[in-house]
Every structure is written in C-alpha cells, then in structure tokens.
C-alpha cells in the first residue's frame, strides 16, 4: 500500500503546517459525494488514530484512514499552481474507473 507525494506537494504540506504552527500532517480521506460516488477530503491532521495508516514522502506526512485507503491506494498527490488564484492538490488515482464531468467525484 502506498501514497506518493511529489516534491511540490510535500513542500506545500510542510509550509502550510509550519504556518499553522502545529499538526501531525495532511489527512487525506474520501466521502460519498457527487454524481460518481466518492470525493477526496483534504484537511490537517492533529491526531493519528489506530485506524490510520501513515505515509512519509520527501519529509511530509500523509495520514489516511484504512477505509479510504482501499479507494486511493497507489495515488500520487501533486500540488499545481496555474496562477495566483488557481492552485491546489491534484490527485492521480490508479483506481479511478470514471470521473464526473466537473472532476469533483470519482468511481472505483
């Protein structure tokens, strides 16, 4: 099982946690949403539970609950900046079979 970060994503995570002043890492999970089934949920993680799996890439920590990991195992997370207003994480999930037209939800 693996979650991979690009160097850009890792640097962004470390910078945001440093600015925040605390946190264990980035929490990546999924929820039922949209027209295709699931959506990614990204947040800070202050705690690591027994239900979590921890991945460290390029010095940044990503925490994923075991239920979500089944849907995103093998994902690569990048941080892209199109311009000053359009920036964010981009997910390359090898498990995705289909995405909705707006790109907000996916099916595995």
C-alpha positions as CSV (number, residue, x, y, z in Angstrom):
1,X,0.0,0.0,0.0
2,X,1.3,3.4,-0.9
3,X,0.5,7.1,-1.1
4,X,3.1,9.1,-3.0
5,X,3.8,12.8,-2.9
6,X,5.6,14.9,-5.5
7,X,8.3,17.2,-4.1
8,X,6.0,20.2,-4.8
9,X,3.1,18.6,-2.8
10,X,5.5,17.7,0.1
11,X,6.9,21.2,0.2
12,X,3.4,22.7,0.3
13,X,2.3,20.5,3.1
14,X,5.4,21.3,5.2
15,X,4.9,25.0,4.6
16,X,1.2,25.0,5.5
17,X,1.9,23.0,8.7
18,X,4.7,25.4,9.6
19,X,2.4,28.4,9.1
20,X,-0.3,26.7,11.1
21,X,2.1,26.1,13.9
22,X,1.1,22.5,14.7
23,X,-0.2,19.3,13.2
24,X,0.8,15.7,12.5
25,X,0.4,16.0,8.8
26,X,-2.1,16.1,6.0
27,X,-5.2,14.0,6.3
28,X,-6.5,12.5,3.1
29,X,-9.8,10.7,3.1
30,X,-12.8,10.0,0.9
31,X,-16.5,10.6,1.3
32,X,-19.6,9.6,-0.6
33,X,-20.4,12.6,-2.8
34,X,-21.1,13.8,-6.3
35,X,-22.6,12.1,-9.2
36,X,-19.8,9.5,-9.5
37,X,-19.7,8.2,-5.9
38,X,-16.7,9.5,-4.0
39,X,-14.8,12.7,-3.4
40,X,-11.4,13.5,-1.8
41,X,-11.3,15.2,1.5
42,X,-8.1,17.1,2.5
43,X,-7.6,18.5,5.9
44,X,-4.9,18.9,8.6
45,X,-4.4,16.0,11.0
46,X,-3.7,16.9,14.6
47,X,-4.0,13.3,15.8
48,X,-3.2,9.8,14.4
49,X,-5.6,7.1,15.4
50,X,-5.3,3.3,15.4
51,X,-7.5,3.3,12.2
52,X,-4.9,5.4,10.4
53,X,-2.0,4.5,8.1
54,X,0.9,6.9,7.9
55,X,3.0,7.6,4.8
56,X,6.1,9.9,4.7
57,X,7.4,11.2,1.4
58,X,10.0,14.0,0.9
59,X,9.8,14.8,4.7
60,X,6.0,15.3,4.6
61,X,3.4,13.1,6.3
62,X,0.1,12.0,4.9
63,X,-2.4,10.2,7.1
64,X,-5.1,8.0,5.6
65,X,-7.9,6.1,7.4
66,X,-8.0,2.4,6.4
67,X,-11.4,2.6,4.8
68,X,-10.3,5.4,2.5
69,X,-7.0,3.7,1.7
70,X,-8.9,0.9,-0.1
71,X,-10.1,3.5,-2.6
72,X,-6.9,5.5,-3.0
73,X,-4.1,3.0,-2.6
74,X,-1.4,3.9,-5.1
75,X,-2.4,7.5,-5.5
76,X,0.1,10.2,-6.4
77,X,-0.6,13.7,-5.0
78,X,0.8,16.8,-6.7
79,X,0.5,20.5,-5.9
80,X,-0.2,22.5,-9.0
81,X,-0.3,26.3,-9.4
82,X,-1.9,27.5,-12.6
83,X,-1.9,31.2,-11.5
84,X,-2.2,33.0,-8.2
85,X,-5.9,32.2,-7.9
86,X,-5.9,28.6,-9.2
87,X,-3.8,26.3,-7.1
88,X,-4.3,23.1,-5.2
89,X,-3.7,19.4,-4.9
90,X,-4.1,17.2,-7.9
91,X,-4.8,13.5,-7.5
92,X,-3.6,10.8,-9.8
93,X,-5.5,7.7,-8.6
94,X,-4.9,4.5,-10.5
95,X,-8.1,3.0,-9.0
96,X,-10.4,5.5,-10.7
97,X,-12.7,4.0,-13.3
98,X,-14.7,7.1,-14.1
99,X,-15.0,10.7,-13.0
100,X,-17.9,13.1,-13.2
101,X,-17.8,15.8,-15.8
102,X,-16.8,18.5,-13.3
103,X,-14.0,16.3,-11.9
104,X,-15.2,16.6,-8.3
105,X,-16.1,13.0,-7.8
106,X,-14.9,9.5,-8.9
107,X,-15.9,5.9,-9.2
108,X,-13.6,3.0,-8.4
